[in-house]
Amino acid sequence: MDFPGSVAVFCGSQPGLHPGFRASAEALGAGLARAGLRLIYGGGRVGLMGALADAARAEGGQVIGVIPEFLTRFEVAHEGLSELLITDSMHSRKQRMFDLADVFVMLPGGLGTLDETIEILTWRQLRLHDKPILLCDVEGSARPLEAAIDAAITHGFARAEVRTLFEVVDGVPALLARLRALLPLAAEPGWDSRRL
């Protein structure tokens, strides 16, 4: 099956306190599937990760989970995916997700989500890739990371150009529209990967 693109989504293994977080994860999963875009994510069945994957699968989307082996022992791996890839470490998980993805998206999440996003931003700063990175702002979730980056610039630890390494998009509908612009085949009328 051919896909117009693969989107890696970094998001929380917890649901978060605001109901809008889960609703956004579900809307993104469903929207990616309807656009025929393949979802790459951390392989969990819990929190926003589980909601994202379940929504994509419910719409017939292809979902590839990537999870380190030690996390499977905590019984958090999602067994209902198109494919579940098991890696030997957190680092190799990030490398595998990078290899599979055309675009990266950050939804709300905790330290793991921040770690994944910062690393992929750093790799782009170091010119190891030029793949788009989108921060989906849900109920202000992207603002703390923006503030940390701005502080690094203000204090002389980063150049102002690092602000061009990523885009902040306000909510899932705007995010899906941006993905259609970045992955043009998904915007073609009548495109549906389930027809292939």
C-alpha positions as CSV (number, residue, x, y, z in Angstrom):
1,M,0.0,0.0,0.0
2,D,1.3,3.4,-0.9
3,F,1.0,6.4,1.4
4,P,1.4,10.1,0.6
5,G,3.4,10.5,3.8
6,S,4.1,9.2,7.3
7,V,3.6,11.4,10.4
8,A,5.4,10.7,13.6
9,V,3.4,12.0,16.6
10,F,5.0,12.6,20.0
11,C,2.4,12.7,22.8
12,G,1.7,11.7,26.4
13,S,1.3,8.3,27.9
14,Q,-1.1,10.0,30.3
15,P,-4.4,11.5,29.3
16,G,-3.7,14.9,30.9
17,L,-6.1,16.9,33.0
18,H,-7.9,18.9,30.3
19,P,-10.5,16.9,28.2
20,G,-9.4,18.8,25.2
21,F,-6.1,16.9,25.2
22,R,-7.7,13.5,24.5
23,A,-10.2,15.0,22.1
24,S,-7.3,16.5,20.1
25,A,-5.4,13.2,20.0
26,E,-8.5,11.4,18.8
27,A,-9.2,14.1,16.2
28,L,-5.6,13.9,14.9
29,G,-5.6,10.1,14.7
30,A,-8.9,10.1,12.8
31,G,-7.8,13.0,10.5
32,L,-4.5,11.3,9.6
33,A,-6.4,8.1,8.7
34,R,-8.9,9.9,6.6
35,A,-6.1,11.7,4.7
36,G,-4.4,8.4,4.0
37,L,-1.4,9.4,6.1
38,R,0.4,6.7,8.0
39,L,0.8,7.3,11.8
40,I,4.1,6.6,13.5
41,Y,4.0,6.8,17.2
42,G,5.4,5.4,20.5
43,G,3.4,2.2,20.5
44,G,1.5,2.6,23.8
45,R,-2.1,1.7,24.4
46,V,-2.6,4.2,27.3
47,G,-3.0,8.0,27.6
48,L,-3.0,10.2,24.6
49,M,-0.9,7.6,22.7
50,G,-3.7,5.0,23.0
51,A,-6.4,7.5,22.1
52,L,-4.5,8.7,19.0
53,A,-3.8,5.1,17.8
54,D,-7.3,3.9,18.5
55,A,-8.9,6.8,16.6
56,A,-6.7,6.2,13.6
57,R,-7.4,2.4,13.6
58,A,-11.1,3.0,13.9
59,E,-10.9,5.0,10.6
60,G,-9.0,2.2,8.9
61,G,-5.6,4.0,9.1
62,Q,-2.2,2.4,9.1
63,V,-0.6,2.8,12.5
64,I,3.0,1.7,13.3
65,G,4.0,1.7,16.9
66,V,7.7,1.8,18.0
67,I,8.4,0.8,21.6
68,P,11.5,-0.3,23.5
69,E,11.4,-3.8,24.8
70,F,11.6,-2.9,28.5
71,L,8.3,-1.0,28.2
72,T,6.5,-4.0,26.8
73,R,7.1,-5.7,30.2
74,F,4.9,-3.0,31.8
75,E,2.1,-4.2,29.6
76,V,1.6,-0.8,28.0
77,A,2.2,-1.9,24.4
78,H,-0.7,-1.6,22.0
79,E,-1.6,-5.0,20.5
80,G,-4.1,-3.7,17.9
81,L,-1.8,-1.9,15.5
82,S,-0.9,-2.4,11.9
83,E,2.6,-3.1,13.1
84,L,4.4,-3.0,16.4
85,L,8.2,-2.5,16.2
86,I,10.2,-3.4,19.3
87,T,13.6,-1.7,19.8
88,D,16.4,-2.3,22.3
89,S,16.5,1.2,23.8
90,M,14.8,4.5,24.0
91,H,17.4,6.0,21.7
92,S,16.9,3.3,19.0
93,R,13.1,3.9,19.3
94,K,13.7,7.6,18.4
95,Q,16.0,6.7,15.6
96,R,13.5,4.2,14.1
97,M,10.7,6.8,14.4
98,F,12.9,9.3,12.6
99,D,13.7,6.9,9.8
100,L,10.0,6.1,9.2
101,A,8.7,9.7,9.4
102,D,8.3,12.5,6.8
103,V,6.9,15.0,9.3
104,F,7.0,15.3,13.1
105,V,4.1,16.5,15.3
106,M,4.1,17.3,19.0
107,L,0.9,17.0,21.0
108,P,0.6,17.6,24.7
109,G,2.7,15.3,26.9
110,G,5.3,14.9,29.6
111,L,9.0,14.5,29.8
112,G,9.2,11.8,27.2
113,T,7.3,14.0,24.7
114,L,9.6,16.9,25.4
115,D,12.7,14.7,25.1
116,E,11.6,13.4,21.7
117,T,10.7,16.9,20.4
118,I,13.9,18.5,21.7
119,E,16.0,15.8,20.2
120,I,14.4,16.0,16.8
121,L,14.7,19.8,16.9
122,T,18.4,19.5,17.8
123,W,19.0,17.1,14.9
124,R,17.5,19.6,12.6
125,Q,19.6,22.4,14.1
126,L,22.7,20.3,13.4
127,R,21.5,19.8,9.8
128,L,21.1,16.0,10.2
129,H,17.6,16.4,8.6
130,D,15.3,19.0,7.1
131,K,11.9,17.3,7.9
132,P,9.1,19.6,9.1
133,I,8.4,19.8,12.9
134,L,5.0,21.0,14.0
135,L,4.0,21.8,17.6
136,C,0.3,21.5,17.9
137,D,-0.9,23.9,20.6
138,V,-3.8,22.5,22.5
139,E,-5.0,24.7,25.4
140,G,-1.6,26.4,25.6
141,S,0.4,23.1,25.7
142,A,3.1,24.3,23.3
143,R,3.8,27.6,25.1
144,P,6.2,26.3,27.8
145,L,8.5,24.8,25.1
146,E,8.3,28.0,23.1
147,A,9.2,29.9,26.2
148,A,12.2,27.7,26.9
149,I,13.5,28.1,23.4
150,D,13.0,31.9,23.6
151,A,14.9,32.0,26.9
152,A,17.8,30.1,25.3
153,I,17.8,32.7,22.5
154,T,17.5,35.6,25.0
155,H,20.4,34.4,27.1
156,G,22.7,33.8,24.1
157,F,22.6,30.0,24.1
158,A,20.8,29.7,20.8
159,R,20.6,31.8,17.7
160,A,17.3,33.5,16.7
161,E,17.2,31.2,13.6
162,V,16.3,28.2,15.8
163,R,12.7,29.6,15.7
164,T,12.6,28.6,12.1
165,L,13.2,25.0,12.9
166,F,9.6,24.4,13.9
167,E,6.1,25.8,13.5
168,V,3.5,26.2,16.1
169,V,0.0,25.4,14.9
170,D,-3.1,26.3,16.8
171,G,-5.2,23.1,17.2
172,V,-5.8,20.0,15.2
173,P,-7.9,21.4,12.3
174,A,-5.1,23.9,11.4
175,L,-2.5,21.1,11.9
176,L,-4.3,18.8,9.4
177,A,-4.5,21.7,6.9
178,R,-0.8,22.3,7.3
179,L,0.0,18.6,6.8
180,R,-2.0,18.7,3.6
181,A,0.2,21.5,2.4
182,L,3.4,19.7,3.4
183,L,2.3,16.3,1.9
184,P,0.4,17.4,-1.2
185,L,-0.9,14.0,-2.4
186,A,-3.0,13.9,0.8
187,A,-4.8,17.0,-0.4
188,E,-5.8,15.5,-3.8
189,P,-9.6,15.2,-4.1
190,G,-10.7,11.6,-3.6
191,W,-7.4,10.4,-2.2
192,D,-8.1,7.4,0.1
193,S,-5.3,4.9,0.9
194,R,-8.0,2.3,1.6
195,R,-8.8,2.2,-2.2
196,L,-5.3,0.9,-3.0
